[in-house]
């Protein structure tokens, strides 16, 4: 597995040096920026495989950087933030961030998040541009047929349950906020359907997850949203319930 080329966007020198030393020790190729303007220039000119982005930059909020990059690229972005409010994390994810770490963070956790991103990129690159079938462990979604299966047994899903499963599957491994998922399912009526979303997730779990299994397909991020667990990346359970 080839090493990623990582853009580190961080204005605090101690944190930036810690990240750079960590990446260097593990033989990742990296480059760094200390402000938003430099970050956008490097992102567009160098096209890194992954961006580690601090939200609190001197010239531009990191949220704005995410918005701008998402107008032309889907390159993975992991947010590094000292902001502890759940609303800030939700906003970053809604704007297009793939993951987040709250400062201070453990470098081993950072490396683990990078490895997950690398595996995800490897899987994406191996897939056809117009993927017809999604496979994840015993779960299979045939987008062309509009059907889903577990161990080749057809699932009896409602239209909303199937749409929810497709949204999670197409974004496998990525945290999706309640707002994002609800808007994808119900459009402009999403604000009235957060409670319904929780119900659909509960019923969907019962249909796709086997009794007695330690692994789950849908991971809960309390106060944030849901993530489809990629079973190729190893065991994972729910986060905070």
C-alpha positions in Angstrom: 0.0 0.0 0.0 1.6 3.3 -1.1 1.9 6.1 1.3 -0.4 9.1 1.1 0.6 12.6 0.2 -0.8 14.7 3.1 -1.4 18.5 3.4 -1.1 19.7 7.0 -3.0 23.0 7.6 -2.1 24.2 11.1 -1.0 27.6 12.3 0.1 26.6 15.8 3.8 25.7 15.5 3.9 23.0 18.3 0.9 21.2 16.9 2.2 21.5 13.4 5.7 20.2 14.4 4.1 17.3 16.2 2.0 16.2 13.2 5.0 16.7 10.8 7.3 14.6 13.0 4.6 11.9 13.3 4.1 11.7 9.5 7.8 11.8 8.9 8.4 9.0 11.3 5.8 6.8 9.5 7.2 7.8 6.1 4.3 9.8 4.8 4.9 12.4 2.2 3.6 15.7 3.6 3.6 19.5 3.0 2.2 22.2 5.3 0.4 25.5 5.3 0.0 28.0 8.1 -3.1 29.9 6.8 -6.1 29.4 4.6 -4.8 31.2 1.5 -1.7 28.9 1.3 -3.8 25.9 2.0 -6.2 26.6 -0.9 -3.2 27.2 -3.2 -1.5 24.0 -2.3 -4.7 22.0 -2.4 -5.4 23.1 -6.0 -1.8 22.9 -7.2 -0.5 19.8 -5.5 -3.7 17.8 -5.2 -2.9 16.0 -2.0 -4.5 12.6 -1.1 -5.6 13.9 2.3 -5.9 17.2 4.2 -5.5 17.5 7.9 -7.2 20.9 8.6 -7.3 23.1 11.6 -10.4 25.1 11.8 -9.0 28.1 13.6 -6.7 29.7 11.1 -5.5 33.4 11.2 -6.9 34.5 7.9 -9.9 32.3 7.2 -12.2 29.9 9.1 -11.5 26.2 8.2 -15.2 25.8 7.4 -14.8 28.2 4.5 -11.8 26.2 3.3 -13.9 23.0 3.3 -16.7 24.8 1.3 -14.3 26.1 -1.3 -12.5 22.8 -1.8 -15.8 20.9 -2.1 -16.7 23.0 -5.1 -14.0 21.3 -7.1 -12.7 18.2 -5.3 -13.7 15.3 -3.1 -10.3 14.8 -1.5 -10.6 13.5 2.1 -10.5 16.2 4.8 -9.9 15.3 8.5 -10.7 18.3 10.7 -8.5 19.0 13.7 -10.2 21.3 16.1 -10.0 22.7 19.6 -13.7 23.6 19.4 -15.6 21.2 21.7 -19.2 22.2 20.7 -21.0 19.4 18.8 -22.5 22.1 16.5 -19.1 23.0 15.2 -18.3 19.4 14.4 -21.7 18.9 12.7 -21.2 22.1 10.6 -17.8 20.8 9.4 -19.2 17.5 8.5 -22.2 19.1 6.7 -19.9 21.2 4.7 -18.0 18.2 3.5 -15.4 17.1 6.0 -14.9 13.4 6.2 -13.9 13.1 9.9 -12.7 15.1 12.8 -10.4 14.9 15.8 -10.7 17.1 18.9 -7.5 18.7 20.3 -5.6 17.6 22.2 -5.5 14.3 20.3 -3.4 11.2 20.6 -1.0 10.7 17.6 -1.9 7.0 17.5 -5.5 7.9 16.9 -4.5 10.4 14.2 -2.5 7.6 12.5 -5.4 5.2 12.8 -7.8 7.8 11.1 -5.2 8.3 8.3 -5.0 4.5 7.8 -8.8 4.2 7.6 -8.8 7.0 4.9 -6.0 5.3 3.0 -7.9 2.0 2.9 -11.1 3.8 1.8 -9.2 5.5 -1.0 -7.7 2.1 -2.1 -11.2 0.6 -2.2 -12.6 3.6 -4.1 -9.8 3.5 -6.7 -10.5 -0.2 -7.3 -14.1 0.3 -8.0 -15.7 1.1 -11.4 -16.7 4.8 -11.8 -20.3 3.7 -12.3 -20.5 1.1 -9.5 -23.5 -1.1 -9.9 -23.2 -3.2 -6.7 -22.0 -2.3 -3.3 -20.5 -5.1 -1.1 -19.8 -4.8 2.6 -19.3 -8.1 4.5 -22.6 -10.1 4.1 -24.4 -6.9 2.9 -25.0 -6.4 -0.8 -26.8 -3.5 -2.5 -27.7 -3.8 -6.1 -28.3 -0.2 -7.2 -29.4 -1.1 -10.7 -32.0 -3.6 -9.4 -33.0 -1.5 -6.4 -32.6 -4.4 -4.1 -30.5 -5.2 -1.0 -29.4 -8.6 0.4 -27.7 -10.1 3.4 -26.1 -13.4 2.8 -27.9 -13.4 -0.6 -31.3 -13.3 1.2 -33.4 -10.4 -0.1 -34.3 -7.7 2.4 -37.8 -6.5 2.7 -37.2 -2.7 3.0 -39.6 0.2 2.8 -38.7 2.9 0.2 -37.3 5.1 2.9 -35.3 2.3 4.5 -33.8 1.4 1.1 -32.9 5.0 0.4 -31.3 5.4 3.8 -29.3 2.2 3.3 -28.1 3.5 -0.1 -27.0 6.8 1.3 -25.0 5.1 4.0 -23.5 2.6 1.6 -22.4 5.2 -1.0 -20.7 7.0 1.9 -19.3 3.9 3.6 -16.8 4.8 6.4 -17.8 8.5 6.5 -19.7 10.2 9.3 -23.0 11.6 7.9 -24.9 14.1 10.0 -28.6 13.8 10.9 -29.2 16.9 8.8 -27.4 15.6 5.7 -29.2 12.2 5.8 -32.6 13.7 6.5 -32.3 16.2 3.7 -31.2 13.5 1.3 -34.3 11.4 2.2 -37.0 14.1 2.8 -35.6 17.2 1.1 -36.9 20.5 2.5 -39.0 18.7 5.1 -36.0 17.3 6.9 -36.4 19.4 10.1 -39.6 17.6 10.9 -38.1 14.1 10.4 -35.1 13.8 12.8 -37.2 11.6 15.1 -38.4 9.5 12.0 -34.8 9.1 11.0 -33.9 7.5 14.3 -36.9 5.1 13.9 -35.8 4.1 10.4 -32.2 3.5 11.6 -33.5 1.2 14.3 -35.7 -0.8 12.0 -33.0 -1.0 9.3 -30.5 -2.3 11.8 -32.9 -5.1 12.8 -33.2 -6.1 9.1 -29.5 -6.1 8.2 -27.7 -7.1 11.3 -27.7 -10.7 12.6 -28.6 -11.6 16.1 -25.5 -12.4 18.2 -23.0 -10.7 15.9 -20.5 -8.4 17.7 -20.1 -6.2 14.6 -22.6 -3.7 13.4 -23.2 -2.1 10.0 -24.5 1.3 11.3 -22.5 3.1 13.8 -24.1 5.9 15.9 -22.2 9.1 16.7 -24.4 10.5 19.4 -25.5 14.1 18.8 -23.9 14.0 15.3 -25.2 11.3 13.0 -24.4 7.8 11.6 -21.7 6.0 9.8 -21.8 2.8 7.7 -19.0 0.6 9.1 -16.6 -0.7 6.5 -16.2 -4.4 7.4 -13.0 -4.6 5.3 -11.4 -2.3 7.9 -11.9 -4.6 10.8 -14.3 -4.7 13.8 -16.0 -1.5 14.9 -18.9 -0.9 17.3 -21.1 2.0 18.0 -19.8 5.3 19.4 -21.4 6.3 22.6 -24.4 4.1 22.0 
